[in-house]
Amino acid sequence: MRAEVKMYQGTPTLYLDGMPSFYSCQWMSSDPAEGDFLAEGCVRAFGEAGVHLYATGPPVFRENRDEMFDFAPVEFGMRRVMSADPDAHFHLRLYFETPPWWNEENPDECEVSSEGERLNQSYASSVWQDEVNDYLRALIAFLKSVDLADRVIAYQPMAGICGEWIKNSTSMQHRCGDYSAPMRRRFKAWLRERYNDNTEAFQTAWNNPTITFDTAEVPSAEMQHTTTHGLFRDPAVEQQVIDYYRCLADLCAATLIDFCHTVKVETGGQALAGAFFGYLMDLAWNDCFFGSETDRSNASTIQRSGHLGLRTVLESSDIDFLVSPYGYAFRGLGGDGLPMPPSESLRIHGKLYLYEEDSRLHNLMDPDGRNYKPEHGPAIHNRCFAQALTHGLGIWWFADWPAGSYEDLPKTEPAFQPLLERYQKIGSWALELDRSPAAEVAVLIDDESFFYETIHNTINLPLIFQQRVWGLPRFGAPHDVYLLQDLVDGKLPPYKLYIFLNPVRLDRARRDALAQQIRRNGQVAVWLYAAGYIEDAPALENMTDLTGFQFGTGKNAWGPMMHINNFQHEITKNIPQDVMWGTNNSLVPLFHIEDPEAIELGQVVYSLGRCKPGMAVKEFDDWRSIYIAAPNVPAPVLRGIARYAGVHLYNEAGDVLYATPDLLSVHTLSGGSRVFKLPECVEVVHDLYEDQIVNQNTDQFEVTLQPSSTVLYYTGRKQTMP
């Protein structure tokens, strides 16, 4: 079977033997080759529901080198699954993080931490890279020899903790890396290429007249944890750290692409290749977030994970898909099932995003339910499926946890099987809908700017991680999330409102290109905190250049808070006066507006109780600019801005909301009466979960939502109804 990803009805879509297919998959929680095949009942049930894709992870390194290339267990496990579902096809998750025996054989190829510990393989190890490629070639050749290659539609090379291309110790904890010989060599070679082997240019960039390519080293942990300009890196004195993180990002991207290239070559392009990668929206977390009792730092994972190589990965023809669990920040009732990557950038680059729905796995980690009560499972699953459907995503389900428990689910929580059958029917039917985005709001995250920020989560936690969880899903209209560079490169469709989360560092070329994209057609741009602060060096003039406002600054670290003080403007007139926001994290520098031509809307309150203009709007001939000094802007404020920008608001009740040209989904905690306004008149509003018509020939409809529930409506032509 030939597997491809091609654009269909506005979104990257799985094609199997030339036919578009809904990517729905069971993530198997146990190796089918081991023991009594506990997952057999779950496999049969999924097959009966029409789901015939199985993501399984056969062991790679196993107990010793002799066993590594014995693929008989792989064949045995696949045939076991096929005995339970004769139509089974496979997504192979291959975990290449090295075990102790490999580390003992190859001590000089292992990562070294800032504390001198020798860990698993260095991503820069050519020995490891060669062995992974050898394994992929041998595995694919073996599967061909036993007539199973045709059953594998996807290969997923994995490394790091949980296979997610994140090193646990040196990415998620206070300790840093990588001081191994392979990484030190790689960094020196990268620097030569970066600076075109020009020693003088290199010395100027590092502000060090004695440094050479041969003496350059990976920055110390102290250098990595220290920023010289508040929360930001001044390139005049910190280019060494900036360069190292760029090198790490390039390394991880290149290594992943190399592995996927091997898959494409060895399968003759018949199978897909991809990885867990690109978690830019979520990586403010660290080991403490996941329950570490030993590391209490406020480290952020993003710069030291290598995931900042996302842009390179998206541009590679060898990558077909990316995967992630949905966001960990707020999975319970009232939360949102958020993709970790900027998912619309995957769309415009033609990559399929696979949404890992592992709600049950994480919920069962706590005896009384980590995220929700068992009876609320359907509302959570309905929300996650709606997120996937309305954003054109594939989905895999981690439903059989612990392994073998699937058939006993009705004893402890509502059965999943009826939901799965419904999802499969809806997902297959929806392939023919217009699945292009319907949003009029674009949210931009800048990978480049992370290189210039602290590796602590002081700013990224409120500015990105919390902003996307609390405010963005609830202002009453859908939004699309992109890499900023895709806007700079002119790849985005036009939007009415652009929300820039972290455009801290832009060079002259990117500033000019960005201005061409947004300063036209009356578009509205929203800038947060330190937007544009760094060009060649940090300066307030750089912020003025980007946003159009004049600024002042506060240099005493404190947590800035915002409140509205002008309730006469179109943006703020419906906002309650008790709406306040910001962060208790101490930010420095702090910013406020000093611009007599701006219309002040709110104040920022920071150190010494200073109350300064912190939210304002300026209207120019061709565009409008809004600046907000504190992060984590709440939904009522975003709603007022959206209304000002002319964005269509479906509802203003604060529910989580998704929409496409033909679909509308709402996840609500409070429930109650709702009136939804559609962008245009439709022939029918059909409740897809309840399979009933709600209204006809209308551009708005009223319903009563149950508390703690998720609804999914088809809003379109009657003849297209399921």
Sequence and secondary structure as in RCSB ss.txt:
>XXXX:A:sequence
MRAEVKMYQGTPTLYLDGMPSFYSCQWMSSDPAEGDFLAEGCVRAFGEAGVHLYATGPPVFRENRDEMFDFAPVE
FGMRRVMSADPDAHFHLRLYFETPPWWNEENPDECEVSSEGERLNQSYASSVWQDEVNDYLRALIAFLKSVDLAD
RVIAYQPMAGICGEWIKNSTSMQHRCGDYSAPMRRRFKAWLRERYNDNTEAFQTAWNNPTITFDTAEVPSAEMQH
TTTHGLFRDPAVEQQVIDYYRCLADLCAATLIDFCHTVKVETGGQALAGAFFGYLMDLAWNDCFFGSETDRSNAS
TIQRSGHLGLRTVLESSDIDFLVSPYGYAFRGLGGDGLPMPPSESLRIHGKLYLYEEDSRLHNLMDPDGRNYKPE
HGPAIHNRCFAQALTHGLGIWWFADWPAGSYEDLPKTEPAFQPLLERYQKIGSWALELDRSPAAEVAVLIDDESF
FYETIHNTINLPLIFQQRVWGLPRFGAPHDVYLLQDLVDGKLPPYKLYIFLNPVRLDRARRDALAQQIRRNGQVA
VWLYAAGYIEDAPALENMTDLTGFQFGTGKNAWGPMMHINNFQHEITKNIPQDVMWGTNNSLVPLFHIEDPEAIE
LGQVVYSLGRCKPGMAVKEFDDWRSIYIAAPNVPAPVLRGIARYAGVHLYNEAGDVLYATPDLLSVHTLSGGSRV
FKLPECVEVVHDLYEDQIVNQNTDQFEVTLQPSSTVLYYTGRKQTMP
>XXXX:A:secstr
  EEEEEETTEEEEEETTEEE  EEEE SS TTSTT TTHHHHHHHHHTT  EEEE   SS SSHHHHT  HHHH
HHHHHHHHH TT EEEEEEE    HHHHHH GGGEEE TT  EEEE TT HHHHHHHHHHHHHHHHHHHHTT GG
GEEEEEEEBSGGGBS  HHHHSSS     SHHHHHHHHHHHHHHTTT HHHHHHHHT TT  TTT     HHHHH
  SBTTB  HHHHHHHHHHHHHHHHHHHHHHHHHHHHHHHHTTT SEEEEE   TTTTT  TTTTT SS    B 
SHHHHSGGGHHHHHT TT  EEEEE  SS  STT     SS HHHHHHTT EEEEEE HHHHHTTSTT SSS GG
GHHHHHHHHHHHHHHTT EEEE    STT GGGGGGTS  SHHHHHHHHHHHHHGGGS  S   SEEEEE HHHH
TTB SBTTTHIIIIIIHHHHTGGGSSS  EEEEHHHHHTT S   SEEEES   B  HHHHHHHHHHHSSTTEEE
EEETTTT BSSSB HHHHHHHHS  EEEE S B  EEEE   SSTTTTTS TT EEE SS BSSEEEE  TTSEE
EEEEE GGG EEEEEEEEE SSEEEEEESSS   HHHHHHHHHHTT   S  S  EEEE SSEEEEEESS EEEE
EEEEEEEEEEEETTTTEEEEEEEEEEEEEE SSEEEEEEEE GGG  
